[in-house]
């Protein structure tokens, strides 16, 4: 089944998760257009932004220096003299950080040349880097992504350097399968995140003292065995530019749309869809691995191959969500393609400013033919002293792949002594269920209150806890709760009158201990919760909330606890 067939099949599923290809049309108005890109920035001057960001790279790594006028980050000469090795030079438009400047350092790039945002550096900038800012005694390898301006300017610089007597080679990387053969034409595929694997492996080879021909061979080998594709929820806004207008449909995505194959400069992808993550990943993997898709079958990868998986954050995805994306990708690779990657790299390597998207890169581990210690995996794992390289797991750790886990403390279960307490399980369950049902029912009110005086998560947190709680013992509530209150005092200074759930818990415990009447105690708890309305907070998030909204509502946690205790009383 081709990737287009996958999309069409998913489109036929009549539910909210189905992928639905969307035609590119000019919208007559802004209605239906979702301007979700962040058009606000802390630094709005793009020139100052690029210069400051390059300066920051030198602050994070003292082994590199900045040629400001030419926007070149380069390795400083070692005190013992120039490091004698093949020099590796790359670069491109700014906006893809940490690529390329933050990849300059031992074991990676020797220099990186920056253009303005999303624009190639000039040929003169690149010539300066190759001729003046790196050691050319062992030769220079230039690695550039396949964009017309970059290839032209870097190529001109290479020719000028050769004319001056230097030995210089150039490798062009085009790994993006989002652009098929028909659309790519003579230009070919764009270079995206797979390029960083070329940088890392070629840089490690150069650091080992390899010849220029060997470094070029390894860089070309990686380039030929890597494929990538991206997806994004929105286009990005370049600082200093006006936001897109009402008729700029190619620069915006409607609500719910995701663009598959979007380039790292806002270039269009293969299609737009409405889908959830599993369907998005399914379509992306089909573009990467479907050999029957004549337009995109650029690399044959089989279950028998060793594969490196790189999941790249385009800049705006949270670490938490990128973890969920990584798990989904790895699961589908294993289940649908029987591929279990021998290396998994996940993080921020090549961005599109603050792009709300990610890319998937697969590298087939080919034989370098250069003997022991020079395999692609060993070169990938080799240490690198560059601020932007975040893969730190050693080869030995990957090879061991320990399946050992830590269990419970030795003898822990055997040492637990029975308490001798007895209780009515049926009655306890009835009371507990009643209490939890009341907490669930109270969620809308608690959420409303917490939206005004906190961060809005109290209600849903209590509801989730209620929906997954287990059995407790009503016959010893009084003693247990009193012990709990005493223990709480070790970790919080909260007292009645501080506008916390203690204003509910304290009267409940006191009343239950005094009268042994659960309903009476629950009534006291509710009165305590109600008393927090208008009470100035001494603890909790409400302390930091501005305005006067807290005067109109009770404490959310106190209300949620009161609802639970009332439910317990009703079910007893």
Secondary structure, DSSP 4 states (H G I P E B T S, - for coil): --HHHHHHHHHTS-STTS---------SSSTTEE--S----S---HHHHHHHHHHHHHHH-TTEEEETTTTEEEEPPBTTB---S-EEEEEEEESSTTTTGGGBSBTSBSEEEEEEETSPPPHHHHHHHHHHSS--TT-EEEEEES-HHHHHHHHHHHHHHHHTT--EEEEEE--BTTS-HHHHTTT-PPP-TTHHHHHHHHHHHHHTT--HHHHHHHHHHHHHTEEEEEEESS----TTSPPP-TT-GGG-EETT-EEET--TTS---SEEE---HHHHHHHHHHHHH-TT-TTT------TTS-EEEEEEE-BSS-HHHHHHHHHHHHHHHHHHH----SEEEEE-SS--TTBSEEEEEEEE----SS-TT-SHHHHHHS--B-TT------HHHHHH-------SPTTTTTTPPP------HHHHHHHHHHHHHHHHHHHHHHHHHHHHHS-S-HHHHHHHHHHT-----GGGHHHHHHHHHHHHTTT----TTSSSTHHHHHHHHHHHHHH--HHHHHHHHHHHHHTTTTPPPSSSGGGG--SSGGGTS--HHHHHHHHHHHHHHHH-
